[in-house]
Amino acid sequence: MKLELADHTILVTGASRGIGRATALALADAGATVAVHYGQSREAAREVADQCGDGAKPIQADLSDLEATDRLFANVVDTFGPVDALVLNAGVAVPTPLDAETEDWHESWTDTMHVNLRAPELLCRHALPHFREHGGGRLISIASRAAFRGDTPDYMTYAASKAGLVALTRSVARGFGDDGVKAFTIAPGFVRTDMAQDFIDEYGEAHATSDLAIDDLTVPEDVAPFVVFLASGYADHATGATIDVNAGSYVH
Ligand SMILES: NC(=O)c1ccc[n+]([C@@H]2O[C@H](COP(=O)([O-])OP(=O)(O)OC[C@H]3O[C@@H](n4cnc5c(N)ncnc54)[C@H](OP(=O)(O)O)[C@@H]3O)[C@@H](O)[C@H]2O)c1
């Protein structure tokens, strides 16, 4: 079996850093042309696009801004032509303690929902008719283990947003299969990135590794191959499925 993505154009959101970066590089390595989306990290995104080659380009949109998000998919199509797959990876994890000031509480929930759930919803609103028009497409959402088992009290916002993303992705699988659309969720546990580092700084690395069945913390390169596989078409009959990439924490 050879995973071959030549002639595939794939939009990866949040591809400037972390899991998105590793995913963009792995997709490009399999031959895909990658739209390297970023928010703030312009230079990092440019470097990822340069490393990807094969026509990859950085493309900016602040996913906390709904109008900018609404324009993103059309901008990608204008720049790259038809899109074959959308990887919903960009995300934020903002600690939101119960005793936060009311204004801060609202701001955290709003910002988290905008980036983690509303941006995916808006991107799907444009991607699904596009996929239908072009005979199909694949949606791959990077959710989280937190969607299924909840999170710590400070990260209830995050868990709720990711549960919404899972439901959105399953609804796409369920409702758009006749249009040739397949949709998958990847649910990582802790992955060593800037996002996880914030959590590790707060709770300690032992907290992150204590419930793993294998010794080492997952890194972005452990997640990226699953996206390549799901994008390849070999997994199409698993549409609607969730792949847990959490170093065995459910069986430990
Ligand atoms: N790390 C983990 O332990 C873990 C576990 C489970 C699930 N996940 C999920 O995996 C995905 C990637 O996480 P990561 O750990 O790789 O995070 P990361 O290293 O913090 O990178 C986040 C990415 O999202 C982009 N992003 C964030 N806010 C944005 C905004 N407002 N507009 C546009 N882009 C934005 C960032 O782009 P810029 O820097 O360019 O703004 C960056 O490329 C997220 O959905 C996360 O929830 C992570």
The ligand as a MOL file (V3000), in Angstrom:
LIG
                    3D

  0  0  0     0  0            999 V3000
M  V30 BEGIN CTAB
M  V30 COUNTS 48 52 0 0 0
M  V30 BEGIN ATOM
M  V30 1 N -1.4650 19.6010 22.1950 0
M  V30 2 C -2.3480 18.7960 22.7570 0
M  V30 3 O -2.1210 18.2100 23.8320 0
M  V30 4 C -3.6610 18.5500 22.0790 0
M  V30 5 C -4.4620 17.4910 22.5600 0
M  V30 6 C -5.6680 17.2270 21.9430 0
M  V30 7 C -6.0980 18.0040 20.9110 0
M  V30 8 N -5.3220 19.0300 20.4700 0 CHG=1
M  V30 9 C -5.8380 19.8470 19.3690 0
M  V30 10 O -4.9560 19.8180 18.2800 0
M  V30 11 C -5.0490 21.0500 17.5530 0
M  V30 12 C -3.6580 21.6400 17.3930 0
M  V30 13 O -3.1470 21.8970 18.6840 0
M  V30 14 P -1.6120 22.1680 18.9770 0
M  V30 15 O -1.3120 21.5220 20.2690 0
M  V30 16 O -0.7900 21.8590 17.7980 0 CHG=-1
M  V30 17 O -1.6790 23.7370 19.2490 0
M  V30 18 P -0.5710 24.8910 19.0730 0
M  V30 19 O 0.7830 24.3240 19.0260 0
M  V30 20 O -0.9260 25.8680 20.1400 0
M  V30 21 O -0.9290 25.4990 17.6330 0
M  V30 22 C -2.1870 26.0650 17.4330 0
M  V30 23 C -2.3730 26.3980 15.9770 0
M  V30 24 O -3.7000 26.9610 15.8370 0
M  V30 25 C -3.5910 28.2400 15.2530 0
M  V30 26 N -4.5580 29.1660 15.8390 0
M  V30 27 C -4.8630 29.3220 17.1440 0
M  V30 28 N -5.7410 30.3470 17.2800 0
M  V30 29 C -5.9820 30.8340 16.0310 0
M  V30 30 C -6.7780 31.8910 15.5340 0
M  V30 31 N -7.4980 32.6950 16.3240 0
M  V30 32 N -6.7720 32.1230 14.1950 0
M  V30 33 C -6.0250 31.3390 13.3790 0
M  V30 34 N -5.2420 30.3270 13.7930 0
M  V30 35 C -5.2190 30.0750 15.1180 0
M  V30 36 C -2.1800 28.7180 15.5400 0
M  V30 37 O -1.8080 29.6330 14.5160 0
M  V30 38 P -0.9080 30.9780 14.7640 0
M  V30 39 O 0.1690 30.6530 15.7230 0
M  V30 40 O -0.4340 31.2840 13.3780 0
M  V30 41 O -1.8780 32.0220 15.2610 0
M  V30 42 C -1.3700 27.4190 15.5030 0
M  V30 43 O -0.9920 27.1190 14.1830 0
M  V30 44 C -5.9860 21.9430 18.3540 0
M  V30 45 O -7.2850 21.9200 17.8070 0
M  V30 46 C -5.9690 21.3030 19.7230 0
M  V30 47 O -7.1550 21.5790 20.4390 0
M  V30 48 C -4.1130 19.3240 21.0220 0
M  V30 END ATOM
M  V30 BEGIN BOND
M  V30 1 1 1 2
M  V30 2 2 2 3
M  V30 3 1 2 4
M  V30 4 1 4 5
M  V30 5 2 4 48
M  V30 6 2 5 6
M  V30 7 1 6 7
M  V30 8 2 7 8
M  V30 9 1 8 9
M  V30 10 1 8 48
M  V30 11 1 9 10
M  V30 12 1 9 46
M  V30 13 1 10 11
M  V30 14 1 11 12
M  V30 15 1 11 44
M  V30 16 1 12 13
M  V30 17 1 13 14
M  V30 18 2 14 15
M  V30 19 1 14 16
M  V30 20 1 14 17
M  V30 21 1 17 18
M  V30 22 2 18 19
M  V30 23 1 18 20
M  V30 24 1 18 21
M  V30 25 1 21 22
M  V30 26 1 22 23
M  V30 27 1 23 24
M  V30 28 1 23 42
M  V30 29 1 24 25
M  V30 30 1 25 26
M  V30 31 1 25 36
M  V30 32 1 26 27
M  V30 33 1 26 35
M  V30 34 2 27 28
M  V30 35 1 28 29
M  V30 36 1 29 30
M  V30 37 2 29 35
M  V30 38 1 30 31
M  V30 39 2 30 32
M  V30 40 1 32 33
M  V30 41 2 33 34
M  V30 42 1 34 35
M  V30 43 1 36 37
M  V30 44 1 36 42
M  V30 45 1 37 38
M  V30 46 2 38 39
M  V30 47 1 38 40
M  V30 48 1 38 41
M  V30 49 1 42 43
M  V30 50 1 44 45
M  V30 51 1 44 46
M  V30 52 1 46 47
M  V30 END BOND
M  V30 END CTAB
M  END
